[in-house]
Amino acid sequence: MKPLDSKYWYLEIHMDYKKESLPFPLTAELVKVVIVGAIDIMFGELSSCLPLDILKFNEKTGIVIIRVPKDNYAKVRAALTVCPSMRIGSVDVPVIYTTRQASSCLLSLAGPERSII
């Protein structure tokens, strides 16, 4: 049996930041801009044009699920690991990105939170 070879990696990331210090609420589009900005700071403009998709963003919990091409997974994870803040407008907001789970299969991110009814 041939194993599935995924073109993408999926990351479940927790963003820890103070909501009071934001000039306006975060949206999925703004989270994408912030993550691409972190990649741009670490690896330059050429790497920041990689395809990156925000599949889910929960503003209350700070959980983001992103999809990146498997060739760029290491760059994205490294950029988020060392990024100390996110720039929103003219404000730098301190943030800690914690990768909770990463997998080449989106279904595996359901993990232990999955329940069968």
C-alpha positions, -999 to +999 in steps of 0.1 A: +000+000+000+014+034-010+014+060+017-002+094+010+023+121+002+008+154+012+019+186-005+011+206+027+018+208+064-008+220+089+001+238+121-021+245+151-006+276+167-015+294+199-010+331+198-005+345+233-009+383+234-027+410+253-059+419+236-060+453+253-028+464+236-043+458+201-054+490+182-083+469+167-095+433+169-076+406+150-092+389+120-080+359+100-067+383+073-047+403+097-033+372+113-020+361+078-004+395+074+013+392+108+026+357+101+039+367+067+056+397+083+074+374+108+086+353+079+097+385+060+117+397+090+136+364+094+141+353+058+135+383+036+109+393+010+114+364-013+104+339+014+074+360+025+056+354-008+052+317-001+016+305-002+002+305+034-035+298+042-053+306+074-078+277+077-092+287+111-088+316+136-104+318+169-100+353+184-112+342+219-087+314+223-059+327+201-058+294+181-048+296+145-047+266+120-025+273+090-015+254+059+019+258+043+037+239+015+058+211+029+090+227+015+084+258+035+072+243+068+106+247+085+109+284+076+074+292+089+079+273+121+114+289+127+101+324+120+072+320+144+095+305+171+118+335+172+093+363+165+089+385+196+061+408+185+035+414+158+033+448+141-003+460+137-004+494+121+022+515+140+019+494+172+042+465+182+023+440+203+044+414+221+033+379+212+044+343+219+036+318+192+034+282+205+030+254+180+006+230+196+005+204+168+019+200+134+011+173+108+009+166+071-027+154+076-053+179+087-075+153+103-047+145+128-050+180+143-084+169+158-063+147+181-075+140+217-101+168+215-121+146+191-151+129+205-174+103+190-211+107+198 
